[in-house]
Amino acid sequence: MYEATATDQNPQCDDATLRQILEDAARLIVGKQHELRLALTCLLAGGHLLIEDMPGVGKTTLAHVLARLLGLDFQRIQFTADMLPADIVGVSIYDRAEERFHFHPGPVFAQLVLADEINRATPKTQSALLEAMEERQVTSDGETRELPEPFFVIATQNPRTQIGTFSLPESQLDRFLMRISLGYPDAAAERALLASGDRRLMLREVRPRIDAAGLLAWQAQVDQIHVAPALLDYVQALLTATRTSPTWEMGLSPRAGLALLRAARAWAMIDGHSQVVPEDIQAVLPAVATHRLSCLESDGRDHIQGLIKGVAIP
């Protein structure tokens, strides 16, 4: 059995500020503390987040809240069926006075981009985000332009059963470090929402708890969180289990393993720990793995807990 050594508190990361960010976000996104922590974990790990759920449960509000609390430049792209790639990346317009083209950056040139209802756009338009999400740059008219740092995409998508949606291809899904769902609030949280009104009206009162430079420093600290060899054995065992089990059509890739480790490091850092423990990996595994696994019977969410129980901790 894996045993963690005594974990010192991380001397660099301001745990109180991290907790305050989560508390501030929970005042607007009521009753979803676990999902909020997953979202913050994803951004600390430098990944992109996919929120899949029905309209009206707070997906867009969550993105606005995180952008404000983290002090990030924010742009929202409302995806529609008639949207073109240039509407995302930008376009070059000819200037007659100077007799040359000027590039006008699109909304993707922001530190946090909300791709709202991404699966309502055509696959061609969806693919305009691929290079930006993977390479942190875009190429237009033969010229490569760097995106700002930090750079995050939070995409929302409606259930695939709804009319007018285009399923995201596997290559695009793999660009997202995590996929989460918010779901309906419980009775107490819903009562609080009904009593206090639309939470979006409270966004103007949200003040940043950190700036972009501070967030970049936190991301650098994520890499310093220690992962013991026994934990690497555990991650490998999880990857192997998905590849050999008849439950899954296709198992997790090595890149998925790297994503799992980085997310676990960020989760541990929020707790103020200097090393990862098995519980950190188990906490982030569903959000990291479900959109990368294809299940013969369903989308695989119900089988993740079985995967965790079936793989022994070294």
N, C-alpha and C positions, 0 to 999 in steps of 0.2 A: 504494500500500500504506500502511495506517495505521501510523504510528510513534509510539510512546509517548514523551513527554518524560520526563526524569529524574524518578522518583517518590520523593519524600521519605517517610520513615516517618511515619505518622500520629502526631503528638505527644500526642494526647489518649487514644487507645485503648491499653490495656495489652495488648500482643500476647502477653506471657508468660502472662497469665491466660487468654486465649483458647486458647492452645496447651495449657495445663494442663487446661482443661476438656475438650478433645478427648482428651487422654491419659488422664484419669481415666475418661471414658466408654468408651474403647477397652478398658479393663481388664475391663469387664463385657460390652460388646457386641464380641466378639472377631472380628477380621478384617473389620470393616465401617467402616474409617476414612473412606472416601469418603461413604458414606451418613450417617455421624455428622456430617461436616462440612456436608453438605446440610441436615440437620435443624437444626443450630446456625445456619446461614445463614438459614434460614426464620424462626427466632425472632428473630434480630437484625433482620431486615427487617420484623418486626411482622406476619408472616403466619401462616396456619394450615396445618397439615401433615396430609396423608393418607398413611397407610402401608398399602399393599395387598399382602397376602401370605397364605400359608397359615398355619394355627395352628402355634405352637411354634418360631418362628424369632427371637423376641426383640422383637416389636413393643411389647408392653406394658412390658417391662423398659426399653426405650429411653426411653419417656415418663417413667417413674419416675426414671431416672438424670438426665435433663435437668432435671426439676423440682427434684431435690435439689441438683444442682450450681449451678443458677441461683438458689437460695434462694426458690423460688416456692411459694405456697399451692397445694396440689394436691387435686383431686377426681377420682375415677374414676366413670364412668357405664357400667354394663354394659347394653348395649342388648339387648332381647329383643322378641319379636313382640307381647307383651301390654303393653309399656310405653306410657304415655300422656305427652302433652306436659307435663302438670303435674309428672310425675316428674323433669323436667329443669329447668323454670323455677321451680317452687314453687307454693304454694297458699295461699289465704286461709282461715283457720279462725276461726269465730265464737267470741268470748270472752263467755260469759254474764255474768260478773261486771262487765265493763266495757261490755257491750252494744255491742260493735263488733267488726269483723273485724281480725285480725292476719295480716300476710303472713309466711309462713315460706319463706325463700329456698331454692331448689333447689340442686343441686350445680353448676349453671352459674355460680354466684357464687363463682368461684375464679380465681386468676391463671392456672393451667394446668389445663385440663379434658381428661381422657382420655375420649374417646367410643369405648369399646371395642366392636368388632364393630358399627359403626354401621349396616351394611347388613342386620342381622338385625331391625331395627325397621321398622315400616310407614312409608310416605312421610309420613303425617301427623305422626308423631313425629319423623322426621328433620327436617321443616320447622321444628320448634320451635327448632332451632339457627340458622336462617337469619338472623333479626334480630340475634341475639346475635353471630354471626360478622361480619356486615357493619356493624352500627351500634354494636357494643359496648354494647348496652343491651337490656333486655327490657321488654315491656309486659304487665301482668297486671291484670285488673279495671279497665282504663282508666287505669292509672297507669304511667308510664315510670320504670324504675329503672336507674341506671347500673351497669355491671359494673366490677370492680376493674381497675386498671392496674398492670402490663401484663396483657393478657388474650390467651391463646392456646388454641386447640383443636387437640389432636393426636388425630385419628381413625384407628382401624384398621378395615380391612374385609377380609373373607375373599374369595377368588376368587368371581366371579359364578356359576361353574359349581357351587358347593356348594349343597346343599339348604337351603332356609329363608332365602335371602337376597333382598333387594329392591334392585335397582339404584338408585344415587344419580342423581337427575335432573341435567341439565346445569347448572341454576341453582345447585344445591348444590355440584357439583364446582367451579364457578368461584369459590366462596368460599375454596377452598384455594389458597394461593400455590404449593405444591409437592405433588407426589405422588411417593413413592419406594417401592421394594421392597427388602427385605433379602435374600431368597433364602437358599439353603443356604450354610453356611460352607464354606470350602475344607478340605482334609484336615488341614492343620496346626491351623487354628482349631478344627475339630471335635474333634481329639484333645485340645487344651487344655481345651475345655469338658467332655469326658468325664472327664478326669483331675481336674479341680477341682470338679466338681459344679454344681448349679443356681446360676446367677449371681444370682438374686433374693435368695438368702440373704446376698449381699455388699452389698445395698443399704443396710443399716443402718450400714455403715462409711463410706458416701459423705458427705462434708462439703461445704457450699456454698463455692464459690469467689467468689461475688458475691451481692449481694442485689437485690431488685426495683428499688430506686432506681438502682443501678449499671447494671442492664440497660436501664432507660429512658434513661439517659445514653448508653449505647452505641447505642441505636436512634436517638437524635437525631444522633449522629455519622455514622450511615449516610447521612443526607441531605446531609452535607457532602462526601461523596466525589464528586470531579469526573467528569463525563461529557463528553468532547469532542464537538463537532458531528459529527466523522467517525464516532464511535460511534453517535450518533443516526441517521445515515444507514444504518449497518449494521443497527441494530435495525429500521428501517423496511423495509429490503430483505428481512429475514427474515420480517416480517409479510406483506409483499406476496407473497413466494414461496408462503406457505401459502394465500393467497387465490386465486392464479392457477394453482397446480399441480393437475392432475387426480387426484393422489394423495389429496387431502383433500376430504371432503364440505363442510366449512366451515372457513375459515381463522381465524387468531388475531385477536381483537378489540383495539381500542386499550387496553382495560383489561389485557389480557394483555401488551401491550408495556410498560405501566407496571410490571406485576409483574416482568417480565424485568429491567428496569433496576434496580429496587430490590433484587432478589435478587443481581444482579451487583455492585452497590455493597457489599452485605454480604459477599459472597465476597471482594471486593478488600480490605475492611477486615480480614478475618481474616488476610490476608497482610501487613497493615501498610502497604498502599499508600494513597496519597491520591487516586488516580484509577483509573478502570476501563480495562482493556485488553480487546481482543477475546477473549482466552482466558477471561476471567471470564464473559463472556456465553455462550460455548460450553460452559463447565463447568456452568452452571445451566439452560441451555435445555431439556435433556430432562426435568428434574424440573418445570419451569414449564409446558411446552407439551403434554406427552403427554395429560394428562387433559382438555385444552381442545380437542384436535384429534380429529376423527372421520375415520377412515381407511376407505376402501372395502374394503380387504382384511383389515385387522387393527386392533388398537388403536393402531397408528402408531409404536410404540416402535422398530421396526426401520428406520423411514424418517427418524428424526430426524438420524442421522449423515449420511444422504444430503442432508438439508436443509442441514446445516452445510457439507458439502463443495461443495454446489452454489451457495451464495451467497458471492460474492467479498467480501473485506474491503475497504472503500473506501480 
